[in-house]
């Protein structure tokens, strides 16, 4: 059913709907008519298929008669037509694991070109045996999402020679022992973070900005350090706004979900992603367009529209949590074009 819908949507976009934009009033009318005609427990795919068919019928019946019907569908395809809760790297990793392949890592590179890099562990003969299968599977998974912007490279894992000195090894062991001992303090006070700088002899502790137990925490830390090392450490506290940290985590996930599809499809022309939550959330998308190109601003406007529509879906609203946010589209020459 999903494949049929994709073909129908592509056919409509390539022909009848090629140069028209979506009208929100019409969308509400379509949804209302579908809800009246369809049982409440209809499958999501059937709902979307019904919407596409009904929209097509409305266009055939009236779009060619009235110029007022000219603005009906976006020039860019809908973002996340079927909501995906996992990015393509996670999907590939899980599929390779399910198949039993010895895949050490899966990653995406944007340096120069968009590429999925898959590293296979094991012997040379094992690599040669499964390389083509893994590549074929990766390309197939990309195709299921219509991700046409990526190439796939499959490499054999090459073990690096250990370049650490005996002194470095000893330092790493001491740090690990100290952090293990301090883990009890981390859990007891539910700290926001705990780190160690053995060069400067500093224990770094992140605590919620509402926490007033710094003196007690430091006493416990120093007590543990005295039992584990003869060296003298100081304790530094970093106050953390936990609401802002939660917001940062949510918008990092939001950018990942939005960016996964924008980077994966050539039509969006997106080449880079960034975000910030200070002072308020902003998601930034770099495109391959120069600001001087005639269609740069129009493309940015359409791109902002499809991103905005995606963020307003029920699934994404659960992550946005009512935050005010800004969408910034930048050109290849780093100018804001939306």
C-alpha positions as CSV (number, residue, x, y, z in Angstrom):
1,X,0.0,0.0,0.0
2,X,2.8,2.4,0.9
3,X,4.5,1.8,-2.5
4,X,1.3,2.5,-4.3
5,X,0.8,5.7,-2.5
6,X,4.4,6.8,-3.3
7,X,3.9,6.1,-6.9
8,X,0.5,8.0,-6.9
9,X,2.0,10.9,-5.1
10,X,5.0,11.0,-7.5
11,X,2.7,10.8,-10.5
12,X,0.6,13.6,-9.3
13,X,3.6,15.8,-8.4
14,X,5.3,15.2,-11.7
15,X,2.2,16.1,-13.7
16,X,-0.9,17.8,-12.4
17,X,0.5,19.2,-9.2
18,X,3.9,20.3,-10.5
19,X,3.6,24.0,-10.2
20,X,0.9,24.6,-7.5
21,X,1.1,25.2,-3.8
22,X,-1.0,23.7,-1.0
23,X,-4.1,25.5,0.3
24,X,-4.8,24.9,4.0
25,X,-8.5,25.4,3.7
26,X,-8.8,22.7,1.2
27,X,-6.7,20.4,3.4
28,X,-9.2,20.8,6.2
29,X,-12.1,20.1,3.9
30,X,-10.4,16.9,2.7
31,X,-9.7,15.7,6.2
32,X,-13.3,16.4,7.3
33,X,-14.7,14.5,4.3
34,X,-12.4,11.5,4.9
35,X,-13.3,11.4,8.6
36,X,-17.0,11.3,7.8
37,X,-16.6,8.5,5.2
38,X,-14.0,6.4,7.0
39,X,-14.2,4.2,10.2
40,X,-12.2,5.6,13.1
41,X,-9.9,2.6,13.2
42,X,-8.8,2.8,9.5
43,X,-5.1,2.1,8.8
44,X,-2.9,5.1,8.5
45,X,-1.8,4.1,5.0
46,X,-5.4,3.8,3.9
47,X,-6.1,7.3,5.3
48,X,-3.2,8.8,3.3
49,X,-4.3,6.9,0.2
50,X,-7.8,8.2,0.6
51,X,-6.5,11.8,1.0
52,X,-4.4,11.5,-2.2
53,X,-7.3,10.0,-4.2
54,X,-9.8,12.6,-2.9
55,X,-7.4,15.4,-3.6
56,X,-6.8,14.1,-7.2
57,X,-10.6,13.9,-7.7
58,X,-11.1,17.4,-6.5
59,X,-8.4,18.6,-8.9
60,X,-9.9,16.8,-11.8
61,X,-13.4,18.2,-11.0
62,X,-12.5,21.8,-10.5
63,X,-8.9,22.8,-10.8
64,X,-9.0,23.2,-14.5
65,X,-12.1,25.2,-14.4
66,X,-11.4,27.8,-11.7
67,X,-8.0,29.7,-11.5
68,X,-8.7,30.0,-7.8
69,X,-7.8,26.4,-7.4
70,X,-4.3,27.0,-8.7
71,X,-2.7,26.8,-5.3
72,X,-3.2,23.3,-4.0
73,X,0.0,21.4,-3.4
74,X,3.6,22.2,-2.5
75,X,6.3,22.4,-5.1
76,X,8.5,20.4,-2.7
77,X,7.4,16.9,-1.5
78,X,5.9,16.5,2.0
79,X,8.6,16.0,4.6
80,X,8.1,12.7,6.5
81,X,4.9,11.6,4.7
82,X,5.2,8.6,6.9
83,X,6.7,9.5,10.3
84,X,10.0,7.8,10.9
85,X,11.2,7.5,14.5
86,X,14.7,6.2,13.6
87,X,17.3,7.7,11.3
88,X,18.7,5.8,8.4
89,X,21.9,5.0,10.2
90,X,20.1,3.3,13.1
91,X,17.8,1.4,10.7
92,X,20.8,0.1,8.8
93,X,22.7,-0.9,11.9
94,X,19.7,-2.8,13.3
95,X,19.1,-4.6,9.9
96,X,22.8,-5.6,9.6
97,X,22.7,-6.9,13.2
98,X,19.5,-8.9,12.5
99,X,21.2,-10.5,9.5
100,X,24.2,-11.4,11.6
101,X,26.8,-9.4,9.6
102,X,29.9,-8.3,11.5
103,X,29.5,-4.6,10.9
104,X,31.7,-2.5,13.1
105,X,30.1,0.8,12.4
106,X,27.7,2.7,10.1
107,X,28.0,6.4,9.6
108,X,27.2,9.3,7.3
109,X,29.8,11.6,5.9
110,X,29.0,15.0,4.3
111,X,32.6,15.9,3.5
112,X,32.5,16.8,-0.2
113,X,29.7,14.4,-0.9
114,X,26.9,12.6,1.0
115,X,28.1,9.1,1.7
116,X,27.0,6.2,3.9
117,X,30.2,4.6,5.2
118,X,29.9,1.0,6.4
119,X,32.9,-0.7,8.1
120,X,33.1,-4.5,8.3
121,X,35.1,-6.4,10.8
122,X,36.6,-9.9,10.3
123,X,39.0,-11.5,7.9
124,X,39.7,-10.4,4.3
125,X,37.8,-13.5,3.0
126,X,34.8,-12.7,5.1
127,X,34.9,-9.0,3.9
128,X,35.0,-10.1,0.3
129,X,32.2,-12.6,0.9
130,X,29.6,-10.1,2.3
131,X,30.7,-6.8,0.9
132,X,28.4,-6.8,-2.1
133,X,25.5,-8.1,0.0
134,X,25.9,-5.3,2.6
135,X,26.2,-2.7,-0.1
136,X,23.1,-3.9,-1.8
137,X,21.2,-4.0,1.4
138,X,22.2,-0.4,2.2
139,X,21.2,0.8,-1.2
140,X,17.8,-1.0,-0.8
141,X,17.2,0.6,2.6
142,X,18.0,4.0,1.2
143,X,15.6,3.4,-1.7
144,X,12.7,2.5,0.7
145,X,12.9,6.1,1.9
146,X,13.6,7.6,-1.5
147,X,17.0,8.8,-0.3
148,X,18.7,9.5,-3.6
149,X,21.4,11.9,-2.4
150,X,23.7,9.2,-0.8
151,X,26.3,6.9,-2.3
152,X,27.4,3.9,-0.3
153,X,31.0,2.8,0.6
154,X,31.8,-0.5,2.3
155,X,35.3,-0.8,3.8
156,X,37.2,-3.4,5.8
157,X,38.1,-2.5,9.4
158,X,41.8,-1.8,9.7
159,X,43.1,-2.1,13.3
160,X,45.3,0.9,14.2
161,X,48.5,0.3,16.0
162,X,48.5,1.3,19.6
163,X,50.5,4.5,19.8
164,X,50.0,5.2,23.5
165,X,53.0,5.1,25.8
166,X,53.3,3.1,29.1
167,X,52.9,6.4,31.0
168,X,49.7,7.2,29.1
169,X,48.3,3.8,29.8
170,X,49.1,4.2,33.5
171,X,47.3,7.6,33.6
172,X,44.2,6.2,31.8
173,X,44.0,3.4,34.3
174,X,44.2,5.7,37.3
175,X,41.5,8.0,35.8
176,X,39.3,5.0,35.2
177,X,39.7,3.8,38.7
178,X,38.9,7.2,40.2
179,X,35.8,7.7,38.0
180,X,34.6,4.2,39.0
181,X,35.0,5.1,42.7
182,X,33.2,8.5,42.2
183,X,30.3,6.8,40.4
184,X,28.7,6.3,43.8
185,X,28.6,10.1,44.4
186,X,27.2,10.6,41.0
187,X,24.3,8.3,41.6
188,X,23.7,9.4,45.3
189,X,23.2,13.0,44.4
190,X,21.8,12.4,40.9
191,X,24.4,14.8,39.4
192,X,24.0,16.2,35.9
193,X,27.5,15.2,35.0
194,X,30.9,14.2,36.5
195,X,34.3,14.4,34.8
196,X,38.0,14.3,35.6
197,X,41.0,16.3,34.4
198,X,44.1,14.4,35.7
199,X,46.5,16.9,34.2
200,X,45.1,19.8,36.1
201,X,44.0,17.6,39.0
202,X,40.4,18.7,38.9
203,X,37.1,16.9,39.4
204,X,34.4,18.7,37.4
205,X,30.8,18.3,38.5
206,X,27.7,19.4,36.7
207,X,24.7,20.0,39.1
208,X,21.3,21.4,38.5
209,X,21.3,25.2,39.1
210,X,18.7,24.7,41.9
211,X,20.9,22.3,43.8
212,X,22.4,23.8,47.1
213,X,24.3,20.7,48.3
214,X,27.7,21.7,46.9
215,X,29.5,21.6,50.2
216,X,28.3,18.1,51.1
217,X,29.0,16.8,47.6
218,X,32.6,18.1,47.7
219,X,33.2,16.5,51.1
220,X,32.1,13.1,49.8
221,X,34.2,13.5,46.7
222,X,37.3,14.4,48.7
223,X,36.7,11.6,51.1
224,X,36.7,9.1,48.2
225,X,39.8,10.7,46.6
226,X,41.8,10.3,49.8
227,X,41.2,6.6,49.7
228,X,42.2,6.2,46.1
229,X,45.1,8.5,45.5
230,X,47.8,10.5,47.2
231,X,47.5,13.3,44.7
232,X,45.5,16.5,45.7
233,X,42.5,17.3,43.6
234,X,40.2,20.4,43.6
235,X,36.5,20.2,42.9
236,X,34.8,22.6,40.4
237,X,31.1,22.9,40.1
238,X,29.2,23.9,36.9
239,X,25.6,24.9,37.4
240,X,23.3,23.5,34.7
241,X,19.8,24.7,33.7
242,X,18.1,21.4,33.5
243,X,15.1,22.7,31.5
244,X,17.5,24.1,28.9
245,X,19.5,20.8,28.8
246,X,16.2,19.0,28.2
247,X,15.4,21.5,25.5
248,X,18.8,21.0,23.9
249,X,18.3,17.2,23.9
250,X,14.9,17.5,22.3
251,X,16.0,19.8,19.6
252,X,19.0,17.7,18.8
253,X,16.6,14.8,18.2
254,X,14.2,17.0,16.2
255,X,17.0,18.2,13.9
256,X,18.1,14.6,13.5
257,X,14.7,13.5,12.4
258,X,14.1,16.5,10.1
259,X,17.6,16.5,8.7
260,X,17.7,12.8,8.0
261,X,15.2,13.2,5.1
262,X,16.3,16.7,4.0
263,X,19.9,15.5,3.6
264,X,18.8,12.2,2.0
265,X,16.8,13.6,-0.9
266,X,18.3,15.7,-3.6
267,X,15.1,17.7,-4.2
268,X,15.5,19.6,-0.9
269,X,19.1,20.8,-1.8
270,X,20.2,20.7,1.8
271,X,23.9,20.2,2.5
272,X,24.3,21.0,6.2
273,X,22.5,21.2,9.5
274,X,22.9,23.0,12.8
275,X,20.8,24.0,15.8
276,X,20.9,26.1,18.9
277,X,18.6,26.6,21.9
278,X,20.2,29.8,23.1
279,X,18.4,32.1,23.7
280,X,15.5,30.1,22.1
281,X,15.5,27.1,19.7
282,X,16.7,27.7,16.1
283,X,17.3,25.0,13.5
284,X,19.5,25.9,10.6
285,X,19.7,24.4,7.1
286,X,22.4,25.1,4.6
287,X,21.6,24.6,1.0
288,X,23.6,24.2,-2.2
289,X,22.0,27.4,-3.7
290,X,23.9,30.7,-4.0
291,X,21.9,33.7,-2.7
292,X,22.2,35.3,-6.1
293,X,20.4,32.4,-7.9
294,X,16.9,33.5,-9.2
295,X,15.1,30.6,-7.4
296,X,17.0,30.7,-4.1
297,X,14.5,32.6,-2.1
298,X,11.5,30.7,-3.6
299,X,13.2,27.4,-2.8
300,X,13.9,28.5,0.7
301,X,10.3,29.6,1.3
302,X,9.0,26.3,0.1
303,X,11.6,24.4,2.2
304,X,10.6,26.4,5.3
305,X,7.0,25.5,4.6
306,X,7.5,21.8,4.4
307,X,9.7,21.8,7.6
308,X,7.0,23.8,9.4
309,X,4.3,21.4,8.3
310,X,6.4,18.5,9.6
311,X,7.0,20.1,12.9
312,X,3.2,20.6,13.4
313,X,2.5,16.9,13.1
314,X,1.3,15.1,16.2
315,X,4.5,13.1,16.6
316,X,6.8,16.1,16.3
317,X,4.6,18.3,18.5
318,X,5.2,15.8,21.3
319,X,8.9,16.7,20.9
320,X,8.6,20.4,20.4
321,X,6.5,20.7,23.6
322,X,5.2,24.2,22.8
323,X,8.6,25.8,22.3
324,X,8.8,28.9,20.2
325,X,11.4,28.3,17.5
326,X,13.0,29.7,14.4
327,X,13.7,28.0,11.0
328,X,16.7,29.5,9.2
329,X,17.5,28.6,5.6
330,X,21.0,29.6,4.4
331,X,22.6,29.8,1.0
332,X,25.8,28.2,0.0
333,X,27.5,31.6,0.7
334,X,26.0,31.6,4.2
335,X,23.3,34.2,3.7
336,X,19.8,33.9,5.2
337,X,17.4,33.4,2.3
338,X,14.1,32.6,3.9
